[in-house]
Amino acid sequence: MGVMLMSILVGLVVLILSYVVIRLFTFIRWYKKIKKVLSHFPGPKPHWLFGNALQIGCFHDFVCRNHEEYVEKQNAKAYTFWLFINRPILQLTHPDTIKVLMKSNAPKAKSGAGYLFVLPWLGDSLLVSDGPKWERNRRLLTPGFHFSVLNGYFKVYNDVADTLLEKFASSCKDGKYIEIFKLASLATLDTLLQCSLSYKGNVQLVGENHPYVKAVKRLVTLVLARALNIFLYNPILFRLSSTGREFYKLCDFVHQFSEDIIAKRRKELANNQDSEKKKQLDFLDILLTATDDNGNGLTNEEIRNEVDTFMFAGHDTTASALSWSMYSLGKHKDIQEKVYKEVREVVGDKQYIDSDDISKMKYLSMFVKEVLRCHSPVPTVSRMIKEPCVVEGVEFPEGSIFDLSMFDVHHNSHVWPEPWEFKPERFEEDKHHEMDPYSFVPFSAGPRNCIGQAFAQHEEKVLIARIVNRFEISLDPDHKVEHFMEVVMRAKNGIMVNFKERS
């Protein structure tokens, strides 16, 4: 018996050692190959084990240093860095390189930290899925963003604006400056809840004490906290940590919130098949009634994942764009005056702004595009290739990860003259047609572009037009505003703004 047990143990040890040796051999072979591939591109020198992780510190500063050294000085269209010994990344910084990935249907880097961290919350949604599942769900979701559906949301945009403007008026009496991002974020989340779920919970009035708002905000914070702590990258260690336990508890809460509304709406549709025709369709209506070529619809879990993704991807990104719009208007009073004059010419004293009004505001459209270029709400997205890919004449193997850097492309002086200057005129129609379409990619581009970009721009334009038509916008001269990359582009210490009623 003892001999048999010893034989089993020896066999297990040999098996484990064999596995380790094979894995080590495979890793070394991969490491040598990818290191040779990356040697064709510049980048900060990595540590043999930690890569550039110890150099990163503040990710925003790290990106800015690399931008100056490799993009500006060396005119590199891509540079490389290593998060750890097993995580090399090629940062794409020029239209010529990002178009290679954006034109393809390469999936998001699901095994990369950023997307992996939100999987328990958002599931295998449009944000991270790939292959046949992504193609099917993209087709099913696309009708929800058709112009006929989006035009019905303008009433919501205006209702949300009514509340937001009153908050500005009451908060800015006697020349007081207020931080804009939190109010903008509540407004955009209010919009999304109404347009996606027809949920009217007075989100802006209740504020961050609203249970769902509090949960979503906290989830974003916990995702960021995990990203900044390498010890929490491991799923098991994360789940055992206090951060992980709180994260999963909040995931359960937001999932239940969405599921309750989904179940209630399914019941309503079952009891009254024509109910959706009697009101403005929302995003949930589209998802519940969508069917594929085989007549199969989305499951409750798939619908929940897409709704949660819509909330996550749509509210802070648009809040970022709106906040930087207020900053740009306050900083450039001449541009603010041009936007104001155009709004007055189109709508006069009319409060409600519709899609026809927005289509006539050409300068506002140019202004919004320049905001998105200068202050890209989503600084970067990742892609993992499933087949070999050639970038700048160099072939990358399957599994390579690329960061498509909107920040680098939009501030590349070899692409944009005077990239740090704010000039809406860059987007005049005659000039815009001459641009490489991949030089301006705030919503990504190609088959995996942002499905909600028209929705976001409509919302932002209505809010800006309503705000400018009522208020004169000024910045606090004693408050320094600095970019700071998180999940979205934010201001390091906020943006302090005053809204003064126009006479």
N, C-alpha and C positions, 0 to 999 in steps of 0.2 A: 504493500500500500504506500509506504514511504517512498519507495523507488519510483512508483507510478506518479505520485504527486510531484516529486522532484523533476521527473521527465516533462510533466505538463508545464511546470514553472519555467524550466529551461526553454521549452518550446515557445512559451509566451514571450520570454525575454528576447529570444532570437527573432521572433516575429516582429516585436516592437522595434528592435534595433534595425532590422531590415527595412521596416517602414520609414524610420527616421533617416537612414542612409539614402534610401531612394528619394525621399522628399528633399533632403539636403542636396543631393546630386542634381535633382531637377531644378531646385532654386538656383544653385550656382550656375548651371547652364543658362537659365533664363536671365540671371543677373548680368552675366558677361555679354549676352546678346543685346539686352536693352541698354546697357551702359555704352556699348559700341554704337548703337543707333543714336543715342542721345548726345554722343560726343560731337555730332555735326552741328549742335546748337549751343549757343552761349548760355550761361547761367551761373548763379552763385555756387561756390565749391561746397559740396555736401560732406558731412561727417560720415564715416564708413558705416555707422550703425543708425544714428538718428537722422541722417539726411540733413535737411535744412531746418528741421523742426525747432532746434535750439536758437536759430537765427531769426525766426519769424517774429516772436514776441507779439507786437501789434501787427496783425495781418495787413491792415491798411498801409502802415509805414513800409512794410516789407514789399508790397506791390508797388508802391510809389518809388522806392529805391531802385527796384528792378526795372521799372518803366523808364526812369531817367537814364540808367546805365545801358540797358540793352535795346530798348525801343528807340530812344532819342539819339543817344551817342553812337550806337552801333548799327542803327537802322535794321535791327533784327525783326523778322516777321513772326518769330516765335522764340521763346526761351524756355529753359527747363529748370525745374527744381524738384527736390525730393522731400516729401513729408517725413518718410522714414526709409529704411533700407529697402523696403518692399513696396514703396508707393511713389514711383517716379511720375511726374506730371509734365506735359508739354503745354505751356501757356501760349495760346494763339493770339497774336496782337495786331494782325493786319487783315484786310479783306481777302487778300490772296490765300491766306492760310485758313481763316475761319470758314470760308465758303466750301472748302473741301469737306468739312464735317457737317456744315449746315445743309448742304445739298443732299447729303446722305440721310438715311433713316436710322443712323446709329443711335442706340438707346442711351438714356441717361445712365451715368455710372452708378448703378444700383449698389454695387459692392463698395463704392467710395463712401467715405464717412458721411458727407452731407445728406445724401438721399437715404442711406441706411438708417440714419437717426430718425427720420420722419416716417419710416415704413409702419411702425406700430400704430401711428396716428392716422396716416392717410391711406395706408394699404397699397395694394397694387393698382393705383389709379393712373389716370392719363399722364400724370407727372413723371412716373417712374416705370410704367409698364412698357413692353416692347413686343415686337413680332405680331402675330395674328391678333392677340388680345388688344394691343394698342390700336391696330388698324380698325378692328371692329368697333371698339369703344369711341374712337375718334369720329367714325362715321355716324354713330348713334348720337353723339353729343353735338355735332356740327349744326343740326337744325335749331338748337337752342341759342345759337348766336347769329341766326339769319337776321338781316336788317329789319324785316317785318316784326320779329319778336323784340329786337333791341329798341325799336322806335316806341314800343309800348312802355318802356321803362323810364321815359323822360319825366313822367309824372312823379315817379319815385325820386329821381334826381332832384327835382324841384322841391318836393316835400322835405327831403333831407337838407337841402340848402336853406329852406325857411328856418329850420331849427338851428342850423349851424350859424347863420347870420345873426340870429337873435343872441346866441351865446357870445359871438364876437362883440356885439353892441354892448351887452351888459358887462362884459369883462374888460373892456378897453376905455371905460369912462375916465376922465381926468388924465388922459395921455398915458395910461398904463400899458406896458408891453406884456404880452402873454406868449408862452411857448406853444408853437403851432402844431407839433406833430401829434400829441395825444388827442387833441380835438379833431384833427384831420382823420386820425385812425378810427376814432369812434364813428365819425360820419361815414367813412367808407365801409366799415363793418355793418352799420345800420343799413346802408344801401344794399349790400350783398345779402343780408338776411331777408330783406323785403323782396328783392328780385329773385332770389334762389328758392326761398321757402315761404314767401308771403307772410313772413313773421314780423309782426309789429309789436315789439316789446319795449318801445321807448328807450332804445339803447343809448341814444345821445343824452337823454335826460337822466337816466339812471346812472350812466357813466360806467366807470371801471368796476363799480360794485355789482353790476349785473353778473350773475353767476356764469353765464356762457362767455361773456366778454372777458371776465377775470380768468376763466379756464384757458381760453385761446391765447391770451397775452402771456399767461404763465407757461404754457406749453412752448411757445416760441423762445421764451427766456431759458427754459430747461434744455431745449435743443442746442442753443448757443453755448450754454454752460458745459454741456457734454462735449461739444466740438473743441472747447478750449482746455479740456482735461483728458490727456492721453490715457489715463488709467480707467476712464469710463468708456473707451472705445470698444472694449470687449463686451459683448451683449450680456454675458453671465454676470460679470462684475457690475455692470450698469444696473441690471435688474435687482441685484442684492443691495445696491447703494440707496441712501435716502433720496437722492435725486431721481434714481430710477423708479423707486416705489411711488414717489409723488407723480412722476411722469405717467406711469401706467394707470394710476388712479384717475388722473385727469383725462386720459384717453378714454377710459370707460365712461366718464361723465359726458364728454362731448359726443361720443358715439351714441349714447343713450338719448341725448337731446335730439340728434338728427333722426335716429330710428323711430322715436315717438312721433315726430312730425310725418315721417314717411309712412308709418303704419296708419296714422289717422287719414292721410291723403289717399292712400290705397283704398281704404274703406269708403271714403266719400265717392271715389271714382266707381267703385263696384256698385254702390247704391244709386248712383246717378251718372250714367255713361256720358251724358251731354254736359256735365257740369263745367268741363274745361272750356266749352264753347261760350259760356255765359260770362266769362271774365277774362282779364288779361292772363295769358299763359305765363307761368313763371318757370324757372329752370327745372324745378322738381316735376312739374307737369310734363315737360319734354322727356325727362328721364323715365318717368313712369309709363309713358305711352310708346316709347321708342321700341322698335323691333328690328332684328336683323333680317337677312335674306331667308333665313329658315323660320322666321316668325317667332324667334326667341327674344325675350326682353332682357333687361338688366335685372340682376338679383338685388334684393334689399341691401346686401353688403356692398355690391358694386356701386349702387346709387349713393349709399352713405359715404363711401370713399371719395366719389366725385364731388359731392356736396362739401365735404370737409376740405378737399383740395381747393375748391373754388374759394372757400373762406380763407384758407392759409395763403394761397398764392395771390389772391385778389385784393386783400384789404390793406396790408402794410405797404405793398408796392405802390398802390395808387395814393396812399397817404404820403409816402415819400415823394412822389411826383408833385402832389399838391403843395406839400411843405416847401419844396425847392422852387415851385412856381411863385409862392408868396415871397420867398427870399429874393428871387430874381426881379420881381416887380418892385419890391422895396429898394433894392440896390440900384436899379436902373430906372429912375423916375421918367426919363424920356420914353422908354419902352412902355412903361405903365400907362403913360398918357396916350400912346398910339393904340394900345389895347382898349383903353377906356373909350376913346373916340369911335373906334370901330363898333364896339358893343352898343354905344348910344345910337350910332347911325342905323344899326340893324334892329334894335328892340326898343329904343327910346325909354319910356317909363314903364314899359310892360315888364311885369315880374316873371311870368312863366316863360321859359326858354324852351323851344322845341327843336326837333331835328332840322327843320328848314332854316331856322335862325343860325344854328351851328354851322351848317353848310355854307352860309354866306360870310362867315367870319374867317377870312383868309389869313389875316395877320395873326389872329389868335392861334390858328393852326400852326403857323410858322413858329410862333413863340413856344407852344407846347413841345414841338419837335426839338427845339434848341434846348429846352429844359431837360428833355429826355437824353439828349446828347451829352450835355455838360454834367448832369447829375444822374447818370443811369441808375434807376431804382434797383435793378438787378445787375450787380457789377460783373457777375460771371456765372456761367453754367458749365456743367461737366458732361462729357460724352465718353462712353467706352465702346471701342470698336469690336465687332464680332468677326471681322475678317480683315486681312492685311490692308493697310491704307498708306498711300504715298503722300507725304507732306514735304514740300521743298526738295523734291527729288530723293527723299529718304523713305524707305519702306519700314513702316511700323508693324509689329506683329499683332495678331489677335489678342484682345485683352488690354491693349494700351489705353491709357486715360488721357484725355485732352481737356484743358480748361479753355473755353471760348470766352475771352475776356472783353466784354463790352466796354469796360473802363479803359483798357489799353487802346482799343480800336478808336474809340470816340475822342481820345486825347492824343492820338498819334499825329505829330506835326508833319509827318510824311504823307498823311492822308488828308488832314484838316489843317489848312493854314491858320496860324494863331489859335490853336485848339482851346486855350484857356480863356479866350475872349468870348463874351456872350453876344452872339450876332444872329438874331432870328432870320435876317435876310439871306443867310446861307440856304434857306429852304424855299426861296422863291422858285416858282414852277420851272422857269427856264434853267436855273442852276441845278435844281433837284434832278432833272432828267439827265444831266451830265454825270451824276455821281455813280460810282459803283454801288449797286444795291446792297452790298455787304459791308459798306462803310458806315451805315446807320442801322443798327440792329438792337434797339432797346427791348424788342419783344422776340428776340432770336429771329430766325428766318428759315426758309425751307419747309419740309414736311412736318417738322416738329416745332414749328413756331407757336407762339402763345395763342391759344384758341379764343381767349377773351380780350384781345387787344382793342377791338373796336368798342366793346363795352366799357373798358377802362378809359379810353380817350373821350368817349361821349360824356361819361360821368365827370371827368376832370374839366372838360371844357365848359360844361354847364355850371359847375361850382365856381370856376375862375370868373366866368362872365357875370354871374350873379354877385360875386364878391366885389369885383371891380366896379360894377355899376352902382353899388351902394357905398363903398368905402374907398378912402385913399389909404394906401398901404405904406407904412414906414418901418424901418428896422431900428432896433436899439443901437445907437452909435457906440455904446460902451461894451457891447457884447460881441466877442469874436466868434465867427462861424467857421468851423472846419469840417471837411468831409470825414466820415468814419464808416468803413465797410463792416456791416454785420450781415445778417441774412438779407437785408436790403441796405441801400445807401442812406445813411442817416447823418445828422450833424452831431459832432462829438459832444457838445454841451447844449444842444438844442438850437432852435431858431426863435429869437424873441421878436415879436411883431406887434405893431399897433394898428388898429383899424379905426380910422376916423370917418365919421359920417360925412358924406359929401353934402354940400349945401344946395 
